[in-house]
Amino acid sequence: MPEERRPNTAGGAPTSPRPIACSGGETRAVIVMGVTACGKSSVGRCIAALAGSQWQFIDGDSLHPARNIDKMSRGIALDDADRAPWLARIVATARKLIDTRDNDSPSGDAPGLDRCATGIVIACSALKRQYRDQLRAIGPGTRFVHLVGTKAEIAARMQAREDHFMAPSLLDSQFATLEGTDEESDVLRLDVNESIDTLAATAVSLLGLRTDSATAANSTMTAEAPSRT
């Protein structure tokens, strides 16, 4: 019988995050995950900037089919059937952009991205264990950064966000869907209350990503203003 996984509503991350043991080899894909408005896109962009010029960022929201965006904008939560093709497209896009061991070249990449990327950072909610398992198909070097916050903290961030299709009423369903990551050894849990630069630098360090000094020096300037996605 599968192990029961209860929704994770814990309001904090470990005070002293530890490096992730890279048993699957060098980190090639970083999934920045968590509920809506936790800062996935902002932190993801900053991680990619710090990691070096051969790393690229993809906002998973850009790969949603139109019907998913329409549902969320009307306050209708997505179900597993809605998310399956979206996650498959994310996996296909990532595998086409990085040099995976099996050298697959599936279709479905996002337009305008350099196919010669050494690594990729993806903002994706990845709320359930089964979604994260699907994303692990990107390759053995896939790691996760879970941005953790309380419902009250996320609600405050969500109210301050502008021009995003996710209806605020969906926050409850996001937390209800979220399954804890504590038992997953390839997930780094970080507190959303840290600054974007601190979160990104911590992730780069603990995931063992190499840094491009020129890019790192300018990461604060090149990272976009917080989108809180």
HELIX and SHEET records of a PDB file:
HELIX    1   1 LYS A   40  ALA A   51  1                                  12    
HELIX    2   2 GLY A   60  LEU A   63  5                                   4    
HELIX    3   3 ALA A   66  SER A   73  1                                   8    
HELIX    4   4 ASP A   80  LEU A   97  1                                  18    
HELIX    5   5 ARG A  129  LEU A  135  1                                   7    
HELIX    6   6 ARG A  136  ILE A  138  5                                   3    
HELIX    7   7 LYS A  151  ALA A  160  1                                  10    
HELIX    8   8 PRO A  168  LEU A  170  5                                   3    
HELIX    9   9 LEU A  171  THR A  177  1                                   7    
HELIX   10  10 ILE A  196  LEU A  206  1                                  11    
HELIX   11  11 SER A  213  ALA A  217  1                                   5    
HELIX   12  12 SER A  219  THR A  222  1                                   4    
SHEET    1   A 5 TRP A  55  ASP A  59  0                                        
SHEET    2   A 5 GLY A 119  ALA A 123  1                                        
SHEET    3   A 5 ALA A  29  MET A  33  1                                        
SHEET    4   A 5 THR A 142  VAL A 148  1                                        
SHEET    5   A 5 VAL A 187  ASP A 191  1                                        
END                                                                             
